[in-house]
């Protein structure tokens, strides 16, 4: 018997431990060289672990285990030969046995599995969570993702179909009688669930930011009339030329990048006893995912066109929600923007994304009465919040930065003309 040991590989300089989020192959299944057998969840991303040899898969670690770099994950018995089907090792058969079977219909799935990707019918981590919560068998869900993988949208669709199915049966099947005491209205059940590695990492960094920085927040408000009028007037032309809509994030990112180039203290970070100043603006965009908040940066925003920024943000958001962000795409960033307004937040105090020195919080746009040239007018207003590290940024600097961003947002023409 020849055994190949599968150990956790080195993923990145700052990653010393991962979590085995889920197995992609059954214990005892025959696997081929370079075929992914499981998924690792690191502090920043979810990664697939490919097989180092062909043979029978033998589990060593279990789903949910925290594994250090170099820890044993599984073993592969290379003395076992078989085809690409996942159950070949269980049957103990070889490719030569297939023609000997009498029933030809049973032989058809075996060769077809050679052409299918391992991802076919396999849910992504986000989709798997939704399917488990709704008690849906993944084999009954059609995957629309790459190579037939079940995406989050597929899982949500299956869950909604399941929830609507019982409603149709209520007309013919009477609801079972239930005593008032059996109602869950006064239930006191509890359950425990292990935090994902990403959630644990987020928790540690947020606490660290609160404890290790002298964080303060300053506020202002912006009149969004100019942006709304510009978008209304040029949106169709913008979409026709660039193939993407003009949103608020690209305008705010461009405004912040412009001011960051003028005020390097806000774009700096502390490294020991030194201050590191950046001559570029890599702006991290906060993106909400099923596993938690991620902040991948859009690089060199100061040099990008609004359409380029929109495409970058869209690409990062899609990858984030599919757990496809690479470590390189997750690293870096000199300043962060978070938009709580998409969830209806009116005002908040965002927490700094270490080791950065500041973060801008955008909020919901609400129409409010404002005094304009001695007259009361209804204007679309947005509260802005800038949380900053007082060790690097003085109060006057933070106020000036936010005021300049406000002025550029209120007069987007001056932003586009670089005035």
C-alpha positions, 0 to 999 in steps of 0.5 A: 500500500502506498500512502500520500499524506495531504497537509495544509499548504503555506497560503500566505505570510500572515496566515498560520491557521485555516478552517476546513469548511467542507469536504468536496469529496466523500470519504473513501471516494476515488479522486484524481490528481489535482482534483479539489477535495475540500475547501479551507477558510482562511482569515481573508478568503475561501480556498480549494485544496487539490489532491496531490495524487490519484487514489482512494481518499481517506479523511483525517480531519473533520469539517469545522476543524481548525488546522495549522499550516502543515497539519495532516488533512487527509491521506490518499491510497494510491494503490487503489485504481479506479475511474473518475466517478465518486463511488468507484472506490466503494464498488471496488471496480475498475473501468474493465468491469463496466462492460460486464454489467447487464443493464446498460442504462446503469452504465451511462452515468459512469462515463458521463461523469468524466466530462462533468466538473467536480463542481456540478451539483456542489453548493458554494459555502453561502448556498450550502448554508441556505440549503441546510437552513431550509432542509433542501437536498442539494441534489434536487437543485439545479446549479447555474454557476460555473461548471454547474455549481449551485450559487447563492441565488440558486439556493435562495430560489429553491428556498423560496419555491419550498416556502411557497409549496406548502401554501398551495397544499393548505387548501386541500390538507387541513392544518393539524390541530395544535394545543395552545401549550405546544405553540413556539411563541413562548419557546426557550430553546437555544443553540450553539454554532461555531463562528466562522474563521472570517467572523472570528477574524473580523471580531478580533480586528474590530476589538483591536481597532477600538483598543489600539487606536485613538479613534474619534469621529467627526460628522458633516452632511452633504446636499446630494442635489448636484449628484442626483441631477448629474446622474439623471441627466447623463445616466443613459449616455454613461451606460451606453458608452461604458456599459455600467451605471454611474453610482454614488460609490465611484463619485465618493471614491474619486472625491476622497482620492483627490482630497487624500492626495492633497492631505497625506496625513489622512492617507498615512499609517503607523509602522512602529515609530514611523509614519508611512505616507502613500503617494497613491490612493488604494480605497477599500470598499466595504462589501457585505457577504454571507460570511461577514464584511470584507474590504477589498481595495480598488487600487490607484483610484486617483488615476481611474475614470469613474467608469473604471472605478464602477467596474472595479467595485462591481467585479470585487463585489461579485467575487466577494459574494461568491467567495472567489476573492484572492489574497492579493485582492484582499490585501492593501488599502490606504483608506476605506469607504463604507456605505451603511445607507444601502441598509437604511442607516441614517448615521453611524460611527464606522470603525477604522480598518487597521492599519489605515488611519481613517474611514468614511461612512456614507448613509441614507439620503433623506429629504429634509428642509434646509435653509438655502439663501434665506429660503426653506427648501426640501433637499436630498441630504446625506450625513457623512461620518469620518472616523480617524486615528487621532495619533496621526490625524489632528482634529482640524485635519479631519474636519478639513478633509470631510469638508473638502469631500463634502464640497466636491460631492455637492459640486461634482462638476468641479470634481470632474474638472479637477478644480 
